Amino acid sequence: MPSFTAKIVRFGVFEADLVSGELRKNGIRVRLQEQPFQVLAALLEDAGEMVTREDLRQRLWPSDTFVDFDHSLNTAVNKLREALGDTASNPRFVQTVARRGYRFIAPVAVVESTGAERTPTQENALGDESSPLSTQPTAVHPELEVPLPKRGLTRGLFALIQLMYLIFYVVALARLGEVHRVADSFLPGWGATTIVVAVMITAGVGIPLRLFLLSAVGFDHLALGEKFRRLFPAILGLDQLWAAAPFLLVELIGFGAAFAVCAALLYLPFAERTLVRMAYIGRQLAKTD
């Protein structure tokens, strides 16, 4: 293994301990054999730069070692990619330079011997001043693998969505007569009555549900992520029904606008689920560990 001045290198949700030869994901050790880890260490040493296949051969296999080099290196790189959840066709960490070598393309951060973390800018991540690198990576969600925004932002957006639905329900119940008139214009008779009854029932269920979610996110209930996961099938069904609500305003906003708003509302429950997953990570990790 090459000689490093740093002990731990972090990239995304992973960290490589270059002294013990261990790879961890979210603090949990990932099983990786010695040669694939040596390939990773060599790529991290020259992160952002191409490492040729010949360089890897000289580092990993002494000149007096008789192996099928091409097959052995390909196997080691494939095992490394498997451990990182990476692919050759759409790489996030290890990029193939056709017939020449490999390049580590993700931003890296180095943990100094003092425990402080630094990000290389005009020098190589591991001390080589000839190789500039990218800036420090932001915190990444361990499951969604997207940069984590501030919790206040995600909780605030989630609360606004709940407030919007709450207003929908209250206004619809306050104007049931108008809802019946509009429904009767395109579904006269029992059809209009069915729509009015559906509005009453779903709004009656939706109001306490939205009040619960508003209070939970407002008081930052730590188990909200797990509770929302359990409630999601019911919330999805409820929200899909109310996605058709804009067509009750078709006389005012037109069919095109009603269709556009309906399409946006169909997506909204999935946005709610993503916001909750980004804001409440700890309990989700505890369930999967």
C-alpha positions as CSV (number, residue, x, y, z in Angstrom):
1,M,0.0,0.0,0.0
2,P,1.3,3.5,-0.8
3,S,2.6,5.6,2.1
4,F,0.0,8.2,3.4
5,T,0.3,11.1,5.7
6,A,-3.4,10.9,6.6
7,K,-5.1,8.1,8.4
8,I,-8.8,8.5,7.2
9,V,-10.2,9.7,3.9
10,R,-13.9,10.5,3.7
11,F,-16.0,10.6,0.5
12,G,-19.8,10.6,0.4
13,V,-21.1,8.3,3.1
14,F,-17.8,6.3,3.1
15,E,-14.6,6.6,4.9
16,A,-11.4,4.6,4.2
17,D,-9.0,3.9,7.1
18,L,-5.7,3.8,5.4
19,V,-3.8,2.4,8.4
20,S,-6.1,-0.5,9.2
21,G,-7.2,-1.1,5.6
22,E,-10.9,-0.8,6.5
23,L,-13.7,0.7,4.5
24,R,-16.8,2.0,6.4
25,K,-20.2,3.2,5.3
26,N,-22.1,5.3,7.8
27,G,-19.7,4.0,10.4
28,I,-20.4,0.4,9.5
29,R,-17.6,-1.7,8.2
30,V,-17.9,-2.9,4.6
31,R,-16.2,-6.2,3.7
32,L,-13.5,-5.5,1.2
33,Q,-10.5,-7.8,0.4
34,E,-7.0,-6.5,0.5
35,Q,-6.3,-6.0,-3.2
36,P,-9.5,-4.0,-3.9
37,F,-8.7,-1.8,-0.9
38,Q,-5.2,-1.3,-2.2
39,V,-6.7,-0.2,-5.5
40,L,-8.9,2.2,-3.6
41,A,-6.0,3.6,-1.6
42,A,-3.9,4.1,-4.8
43,L,-6.8,6.0,-6.5
44,L,-7.4,8.1,-3.4
45,E,-3.7,9.1,-3.3
46,D,-4.1,10.6,-6.7
47,A,-7.8,11.5,-6.4
48,G,-9.0,13.5,-9.4
49,E,-6.1,12.3,-11.6
50,M,-5.9,9.3,-13.8
51,V,-3.9,6.3,-12.4
52,T,-2.7,4.1,-15.2
53,R,-3.1,0.3,-15.2
54,E,0.7,0.1,-15.3
55,D,1.0,2.2,-12.1
56,L,-1.4,0.0,-10.4
57,R,0.5,-3.1,-11.5
58,Q,3.7,-1.7,-10.1
59,R,2.1,-0.7,-6.8
60,L,0.1,-3.9,-6.2
61,W,2.1,-6.7,-7.8
62,P,5.9,-6.8,-7.6
63,S,7.9,-7.4,-10.8
64,D,8.7,-11.0,-9.7
65,T,5.0,-11.9,-9.2
66,F,3.5,-14.0,-11.9
67,V,-0.2,-13.3,-12.2
68,D,-2.7,-12.7,-15.0
69,F,-2.5,-9.0,-14.3
70,D,-5.4,-7.8,-16.5
71,H,-7.8,-10.3,-15.0
72,S,-6.7,-9.7,-11.5
73,L,-7.0,-5.9,-11.8
74,N,-10.4,-6.1,-13.4
75,T,-11.6,-8.4,-10.6
76,A,-10.2,-6.0,-7.9
77,V,-11.9,-3.0,-9.5
78,N,-15.2,-4.8,-9.9
79,K,-15.1,-5.9,-6.2
80,L,-14.3,-2.3,-5.2
81,R,-17.2,-0.9,-7.2
82,E,-19.5,-3.5,-5.7
83,A,-18.5,-2.4,-2.2
84,L,-19.1,1.2,-3.1
85,G,-22.4,0.5,-4.9
86,D,-20.8,2.0,-8.0
87,T,-21.1,1.1,-11.7
88,A,-18.7,1.4,-14.7
89,S,-21.5,2.8,-16.9
90,N,-22.6,5.5,-14.4
91,P,-19.7,6.0,-12.0
92,R,-19.9,8.1,-8.9
93,F,-16.5,7.2,-7.5
94,V,-14.3,5.1,-9.8
95,Q,-14.3,6.2,-13.5
96,T,-12.7,4.1,-16.2
97,V,-10.4,5.7,-18.6
98,A,-10.7,3.4,-21.6
99,R,-7.7,1.1,-22.0
100,R,-5.5,3.4,-19.9
101,G,-6.5,3.3,-16.3
102,Y,-8.9,4.7,-13.6
103,R,-9.7,8.0,-11.9
104,F,-11.4,8.6,-8.5
105,I,-13.9,11.3,-9.3
106,A,-15.8,12.0,-6.0
107,P,-14.8,14.9,-3.7
108,V,-12.7,13.7,-0.8
109,A,-11.9,15.1,2.6
110,V,-8.9,14.1,4.7
111,V,-8.9,13.6,8.5
112,E,-5.6,14.8,10.0
113,S,-3.8,13.0,12.7
114,T,-5.2,15.6,15.1
115,G,-8.8,14.5,14.2
116,A,-9.5,17.7,12.2
117,E,-10.9,17.4,8.7
118,R,-9.5,19.3,5.8
119,T,-10.4,19.5,2.2
120,P,-7.6,19.8,-0.4
121,T,-7.8,22.7,-2.9
122,Q,-4.4,23.4,-4.5
123,E,-2.9,20.1,-3.4
124,N,-3.6,16.5,-3.7
125,A,-6.0,15.0,-1.1
126,L,-3.1,13.0,0.4
127,G,-0.2,15.4,0.1
128,D,0.8,15.5,-3.6
129,E,1.0,19.2,-4.5
130,S,1.0,18.4,-8.2
131,S,-2.7,17.4,-8.3
132,P,-5.5,19.9,-7.7
133,L,-8.8,18.6,-6.3
134,S,-12.3,19.6,-5.9
135,T,-13.9,21.3,-2.9
136,Q,-15.1,19.7,0.3
137,P,-18.1,17.5,0.0
138,T,-21.3,18.4,1.7
139,A,-23.1,16.0,4.1
140,V,-24.9,13.3,2.1
141,H,-28.1,11.5,3.0
142,P,-27.1,7.8,3.7
143,E,-30.1,6.4,1.8
144,L,-31.2,9.0,-0.8
145,E,-27.5,10.0,-1.5
146,V,-28.3,13.7,-2.0
147,P,-26.8,16.7,-0.2
148,L,-28.6,17.3,3.1
149,P,-30.4,20.7,3.4
150,K,-31.0,22.3,6.8
151,R,-33.6,20.5,8.8
152,G,-35.5,23.7,9.4
153,L,-36.0,24.1,5.7
154,T,-37.3,20.5,5.1
155,R,-39.6,20.7,8.2
156,G,-40.9,24.1,7.1
157,L,-41.8,22.9,3.6
158,F,-43.5,19.8,5.0
159,A,-45.5,22.0,7.4
160,L,-46.6,24.3,4.5
161,I,-47.9,21.3,2.6
162,Q,-49.9,20.1,5.5
163,L,-51.3,23.7,6.0
164,M,-52.2,23.8,2.3
165,Y,-54.2,20.6,2.5
166,L,-55.9,21.8,5.7
167,I,-57.1,24.9,3.9
168,F,-58.4,22.8,1.0
169,Y,-60.5,20.7,3.4
170,V,-61.9,23.7,5.4
171,V,-62.8,25.7,2.3
172,A,-64.4,22.7,0.6
173,L,-66.6,22.0,3.7
174,A,-67.5,25.7,4.0
175,R,-68.7,25.7,0.3
176,L,-70.4,22.4,-0.1
177,G,-73.2,24.0,-2.0
178,E,-70.9,25.4,-4.6
179,V,-69.1,22.0,-4.8
180,H,-72.5,20.3,-5.5
181,R,-73.4,22.9,-8.1
182,V,-70.1,22.4,-10.0
183,A,-70.2,18.6,-9.7
184,D,-73.8,18.6,-10.9
185,S,-72.8,20.5,-14.0
186,F,-70.8,17.6,-15.4
187,L,-72.1,14.6,-13.3
188,P,-75.8,15.4,-12.6
189,G,-77.8,13.4,-10.2
190,W,-76.2,10.7,-8.1
191,G,-72.8,11.5,-9.5
192,A,-72.8,14.9,-8.0
193,T,-74.1,13.6,-4.7
194,T,-71.4,11.0,-4.6
195,I,-68.7,13.7,-5.1
196,V,-70.1,15.8,-2.3
197,V,-70.2,12.8,0.1
198,A,-66.6,11.9,-0.9
199,V,-65.5,15.5,-0.1
200,M,-67.2,15.4,3.3
201,I,-65.7,12.0,4.3
202,T,-62.2,12.6,3.1
203,A,-62.1,16.2,4.5
204,G,-63.4,14.8,7.8
205,V,-60.6,12.3,7.8
206,G,-58.0,14.7,6.5
207,I,-58.4,17.5,9.0
208,P,-57.3,15.6,12.1
209,L,-54.6,13.9,10.0
210,R,-53.1,17.2,8.9
211,L,-53.4,18.6,12.4
212,F,-51.5,15.6,13.8
213,L,-48.7,16.0,11.1
214,L,-48.5,19.8,11.7
215,S,-48.1,19.3,15.5
216,A,-45.6,16.5,15.0
217,V,-43.3,18.5,12.8
218,G,-43.9,21.6,14.8
219,F,-42.7,20.0,18.0
220,D,-40.1,18.0,16.1
221,H,-41.4,14.6,17.1
222,L,-38.4,12.3,16.6
223,A,-40.5,9.3,15.6
224,L,-42.3,11.2,12.8
225,G,-40.3,9.5,10.1
226,E,-41.4,6.0,11.2
227,K,-45.0,7.1,11.8
228,F,-45.2,8.8,8.4
229,R,-43.9,5.7,6.7
230,R,-46.7,3.7,8.3
231,L,-49.3,6.3,7.4
232,F,-48.0,6.8,3.9
233,P,-50.4,4.3,2.1
234,A,-53.4,6.0,3.6
235,I,-52.0,9.5,2.9
236,L,-51.2,8.5,-0.7
237,G,-54.7,7.4,-1.3
238,L,-56.2,10.5,0.3
239,D,-53.9,12.9,-1.6
240,Q,-54.6,11.2,-4.9
241,L,-58.3,11.7,-4.5
242,W,-57.9,15.4,-3.6
243,A,-55.6,15.8,-6.6
244,A,-58.8,15.9,-8.7
245,A,-60.1,18.9,-6.7
246,P,-58.8,21.6,-9.2
247,F,-61.4,20.3,-11.7
248,L,-64.1,21.7,-9.4
249,L,-62.6,25.1,-10.3
250,V,-62.5,24.5,-14.0
251,E,-65.1,27.3,-14.6
252,L,-62.8,29.8,-13.0
253,I,-59.3,28.7,-14.0
254,G,-59.9,26.7,-17.2
255,F,-59.3,23.1,-18.1
256,G,-55.6,23.5,-18.8
257,A,-54.7,25.1,-15.5
258,A,-56.8,22.6,-13.7
259,F,-55.0,19.7,-15.4
260,A,-51.6,21.3,-14.5
261,V,-52.4,21.7,-10.8
262,C,-53.8,18.2,-10.7
263,A,-50.5,16.8,-12.1
264,A,-48.6,18.7,-9.4
265,L,-50.9,17.5,-6.6
266,L,-50.4,13.9,-7.8
267,Y,-46.7,14.2,-7.1
268,L,-47.0,16.0,-3.8
269,P,-47.3,13.0,-1.4
270,F,-44.0,11.7,-2.7
271,A,-42.4,15.1,-2.0
272,E,-43.8,14.8,1.5
273,R,-42.2,11.4,2.0
274,T,-38.9,12.7,0.7
275,L,-39.0,15.7,3.0
276,V,-39.7,13.5,6.0
277,R,-36.8,11.1,5.1
278,M,-34.4,14.0,4.8
279,A,-35.4,15.6,8.1
280,Y,-35.6,12.4,10.3
281,I,-32.6,10.3,9.5
282,G,-31.6,8.9,12.9
283,R,-34.6,6.7,13.5
284,Q,-34.5,5.4,9.9
285,L,-30.8,4.3,10.3
286,A,-31.7,2.7,13.6
287,K,-34.3,0.6,11.9
288,T,-31.9,-0.5,9.2
289,D,-28.8,-1.1,11.3
